[in-house]
């Protein structure tokens, strides 16, 4: 038996933990640079606010409604969801984190437990300890568990936990579940299925194998069909770790100089390296892309992408930053106004054992870099994200001396909340 625990309206719920006055009120969280809506409370959804709505249109479209607006605060969201995962870890035989707000759990050791009661208890515990509402889906495979979590979130009668443990419940759920919502069925395949008259998951599950092979020669779709019919066939290892990691941002304003671009790219590369270490992996290739603003037709346009293979796969921040900036120097063309850049680390594999290059490997240097990254990660966990960074991650202020923190200027976040759980400067003060 599998389960999935999904944080309800994750970003909004994290903000409400420290703003209880916003309970039952419309709340939205904006994307990077405060561009558009990426998360909405149920009350905001009820008003008709759509995901992707540009921020500047909120006041125009909803002039009579007071809507609480927050900039994305990933440091807060990461820390709060880590607390949720810590509670889950102590309650289940095994688990793995699927995304920032979702966690799959294995329940093979709980055969003699009333799983519905167990799930309801876990919801109450997470709510009491962290203040985060979650929806729990339990089923014989991961696809059905995802489906069950949808019903747990949508219908209050389930008391935040839906269990699909019989064929009768499975068939009833399939008949109620839209095909475009099925995990493993992307937008393109959903449109194709709907054109064939398949509107619900049940319609798809009832087709035979010959029909499936004729129209969908795709292993993911075929696995999804099997899981909807009650089989367990999505391998755990395929979901446990990312195959590539990308960090990219649109700049707050146009950037034209190589020095400023290098600062941004260094920050993106550092975040990719940190994520590699979090999942105990290394990357063998570092890529960078760079582009101007396609909506500014009055300006010259440029887009390019290049990658660099590493002699020895690594998760070292300094080595990945160095490789990314080397690629950037090859991409950069003067005379353009750049709007966005990104770093992608690829060819990801486990961090042990590592295939060394005969001419590149230096055991002493490798261990030194490993210890350095471990110390920096620990300090940043204890004192707040980006307490310690590389010099390449900072920029020299115009007309000033020394270094200036780039993070405050790189991304617009006019409505960003504080981080009371990770920064001493933001700790809550009681009067």
Secondary structure, DSSP 8 states (H G I E B T S, - for coil): -EEEEEETTHHHHHHHHT-GGGTTS-EEEE-GGG-BEEEE-HHHHHHT--TT-BHHHHHHH-TT---EEE---HHHHHHHHHHHHHHHHTTSSEEEEEETTEEEEE-GGGTTS-HHHHHHHHHHHHHHHT---EEEEEESSHHHHHHHHHHHHH-GGGTTEEEE-SHHHHHHHHHHSBGGGSTT--HHHHHHHHHTT--BHHHHHTS-HHHHHHH---HHHHHHHHHHTT---S-SHHHHS-S-EEEEEEEEEEE--HHHHHHHHHHHHHHHHHHHHHTTEEEEEEEEEEEE-TT-TTS---EEEEEEEEEEEE--HHHHHHHHHHHHHHH--TT--EEEEEEEEEEEEESSS----TTT--HHHHHHHHHHHHHHHHHHHHH-TTSS--GGG-B--TT-SS-B-SHHHHS--TT----TTT-GGG-----
